[in-house]
């Protein structure tokens, strides 16, 4: 019984550590959109913009360029 309890405690601590690392990573990561606005470069923003149309006003998705 003592071995099983020790294993469950170890698993709980390991899961808690992994969840803590994931939460810390989510809280400290800076999104790309925020990084683009802090640099203030219009060229960087235009380079990151998609070159194809996203969605026209009528709601029909754009056909592929190849055909």
KEMIGU-702666 format. One line per field, with one value per residue (C-alpha): residue number from 1; z, y, x; residue in three letters. Coordinates in pm, 1 decimal. Each point is the difference from the previous one (the first is absolute). Example, Ala and Ser with C-alpha at 12.3 -4.5 7.8 and 13.67 -1.06 7.14 Angstrom:
2
pos: [1; 2]
Z: [780.0; -66.0]
Y: [-450.0; 344.0]
X: [1230.0; 137.0]
code: [ala; ser]
# end
This chain:
67
pos: [1; 2; 3; 4; 5; 6; 7; 8; 9; 10; 11; 12; 13; 14; 15; 16; 17; 18; 19; 20; 21; 22; 23; 24; 25; 26; 27; 28; 29; 30; 31; 32; 33; 34; 35; 36; 37; 38; 39; 40; 41; 42; 43; 44; 45; 46; 47; 48; 49; 50; 51; 52; 53; 54; 55; 56; 57; 58; 59; 60; 61; 62; 63; 64; 65; 66; 67]
Z: [0.0; 71.8; -350.1; -171.8; 213.4; -80.1; -371.8; 7.4; 185.6; -254.1; -290.2; 156.2; 44.5; -356.2; -142.6; 212.5; -124.2; -365.8; 40.4; 169.0; -283.9; -261.1; 185.9; 37.0; -369.3; -93.9; 227.2; -117.9; -377.2; -207.2; -299.9; -348.2; -44.3; 312.0; -109.9; -334.0; 166.0; 240.8; -280.2; -179.3; -345.2; -272.4; -225.5; 257.7; 34.6; -378.5; -39.2; 260.3; -173.7; -225.4; -372.6; -93.3; 78.4; 332.5; -48.3; -238.7; 111.0; -160.8; 219.2; -283.4; 55.9; -262.0; -256.1; -7.0; -227.5; -191.8; -146.2]
Y: [0.0; 237.1; -47.9; 88.0; 310.6; 110.3; -53.3; 199.9; 285.4; 0.5; 0.5; 285.7; 209.1; -75.1; 100.9; 313.8; 93.9; -53.8; 204.9; 276.0; 7.3; 15.7; 281.0; 192.2; -40.5; 128.0; 302.7; 105.6; -55.6; 316.9; -43.9; 88.5; 269.5; 179.0; -28.4; 161.3; 295.4; 65.4; 23.4; 263.5; -94.3; 21.7; -220.3; -281.4; 21.0; -6.1; -296.1; -194.5; 73.3; -275.3; 62.9; -181.0; 120.8; -124.1; 20.7; 227.9; 198.4; -246.8; -281.5; -225.3; -145.0; 92.6; -270.2; -129.5; 188.0; -314.7; -80.3]
X: [0.0; 286.3; 150.2; -329.5; -41.9; 354.1; -59.3; -324.5; 168.9; 281.6; -243.9; -196.1; 315.4; 114.1; -339.1; -3.8; 347.6; -96.1; -317.8; 198.2; 252.2; -276.3; -177.2; 324.4; 71.1; -346.1; 33.2; 346.3; -37.5; -46.6; -232.8; 130.8; -264.4; 120.1; 361.8; -87.6; -170.8; 287.1; 256.9; -206.8; 124.5; -263.3; 213.1; 1.9; -377.8; -48.9; 236.0; -198.0; -332.2; -142.2; 30.6; -320.3; -349.5; -135.0; -377.2; -189.9; -302.5; -242.0; 134.9; 120.7; 345.0; 261.0; 81.9; 357.7; 239.8; 100.4; -333.2]
code: [unk; unk; unk; unk; unk; unk; unk; unk; unk; unk; unk; unk; unk; unk; unk; unk; unk; unk; unk; unk; unk; unk; unk; unk; unk; unk; unk; unk; unk; unk; unk; unk; unk; unk; unk; unk; unk; unk; unk; unk; unk; unk; unk; unk; unk; unk; unk; unk; unk; unk; unk; unk; unk; unk; unk; unk; unk; unk; unk; unk; unk; unk; unk; unk; unk; unk; unk]
# end
